[in-house]
Structures are given as C-alpha cells and as structure tokens.
C-alpha cells in the first residue's frame, strides 16, 4: 500500500527529494516548479496535475506565486525522506 504525505510548499524554499524514484507528486493547490537531476528541462504543474519521479537523481520542487499544497505518494510502503532547502 502506497504511503502519502501532504506538504505545503513556499517560494524560495524548495522541497528536496533524494530517494523518491517512482513516487508521484500531485499538486492540490497552486503552481509548482520541478527540476530533476539527470532529466533535461524543468516542469511546471498546476492544481490537478502530477509528476512521477523518473530516476534516482535529486528532485527539487518549489511553489511559484505564493504557496502550494502537494501530495507526495511513494511507489511502495516506505515513507520518502524529505527536507527543505534554504535559498
């Protein structure tokens, strides 16, 4: 059974995921910028859209234009370790 966490993101304080391969990040409220190590280009998601973490590289996700609420769901039964970076 997958494990889900609801997180509140803020501008200039990116969420950092290091061990999230296969996890899904779903935006409930707001706009989120995502960049993933080893993947060309960045992704912007609006409420209702989701992103599946493609590999083992670091993923950064940050709210754009105010706060954003996201759900992070792991591919397995484990909880994904999260941390927030200070820019």
PyMOL commands that set and color helices and strands:
alter all, ss='L'
color gray80, all
select strands_A, chain A and resi 4-9+15-17+24-36+43-46+50-52+59-73+82-84
alter strands_A, ss='S'
color yellow, strands_A
deselect
rebuild
show_as cartoon
